[in-house]
Amino acid sequence: MSFFDDLETRSGDARAEDQLAALNTQLAKYGLGPLGDLAELTSLPVLRKAELSERQKANPPFGDIPVPNIAHVFQSPGPIYEPGGVSHDWWRMGRFLHAAGVGPDDLVQNCFGYHMTPAGMIFENGARAVGARVLPAGTGQTELQVRAAADTGVTGYAGTPDYLKVILDKADEMGETLAIAKAVVSGGALFPAMRQAYADRGIACLQCYATADLGNIAYESSAMEGMILDEGVIVEIVTPGTGDPVPEGEVGEVVVTSLNPDYPLIRFATGDMSAVLAGESPCGRTNTRIKGWMGRADQTTKIKGMFVRPEQVAELVKKLGVDRARVLAQRDGDADKMVVQIEASGGDEGAFGDAVKDVLKLKADIEIAEPRSLPRDGVVIEDQRTYD
């Protein structure tokens, strides 16, 4: 088994010590810290994308975040602006490509976009980190994509999971046999049937979890048991709408602290849901694993014309002093109905109802649930309405 570097096989104690030192270096740039251990990270506020956008509007392009030593400025929908560097493995994508077997003998057809958004450059930077050559194909023009892949002898694909099928189908239609044997994908769902279809064509397809703001967060190895956290990030799984960590194995929102010295994002909320997968990967990499993408954390739902947000549910839980609450949006005839399930050992439904009205600004039916009886799936607002 070959590893990208020695960081992947560190002991947990060594990793925590190294990450704490890097984190305190980041915090010093903001005049914060130092922290005594990584657990103290929860004392710092969570940074949400909406807040980052407002900061950027007030102080363009990157808000009040110190951003030296960059080569590119990108724009993602929002708009949100992200910096980009060209130094070795700046986005930390090389680790994923190495795990997928991409190396100096490969020519990678990079079908991520190069225009405005950073995905194309993220994967190109990763390919350079492992010594692979790149065909900067971008998106669209599928017939030309096939022609270029056939003429140049492309051996690897980088792009969204479904676009590879579009290229392969077009190649079949054109009577071309492509040499693609490795695929590194992100930005969409890689369904098991799709992965198997690629495997049936002799293509090993692995996926990573990355964002424009953070670069690589987690990635698959050949073991294909969960996603291994990248060595350059600290990942927390928290209750949606809060910064409070959930117990290991429970579903929550992914909050990431980047240890990239050029762009120090601290406790950045991705809005994605996942859970920690117990144990270590059979591939020999020792970092924590997560289960991959498990939905969106922003469960904001309009009920009776009013928005109910995860942050409000978190406030309700704190106000009541209970472990958990779950809001259900339902229909009662032609009207909306809100039910609030509250985990509690007894309690007064009337008092609970008053608190719900005070915090959520709506009346609700109250259901008292036994402790630990509500699902641990990260859902705090569940829309059960149908409009048949």
PyMOL commands that set and color helices and strands:
alter all, ss='L'
color gray80, all
select helices_A, chain A and resi 6-9+12-28+38-43+49-58+94-99+119-129+142-152+161-174+192-200+310-320+349-360
alter helices_A, ss='H'
color red, helices_A
select strands_A, chain A and resi 72-76+80-84+107-110+133-135+156-159+182-185+204-211+215-219+227-229+233-238+252-258+268-274+276-277+289-290+301-303+306-308+325-332+335-343+365-369+381-383
alter strands_A, ss='S'
color yellow, strands_A
deselect
rebuild
show_as cartoon
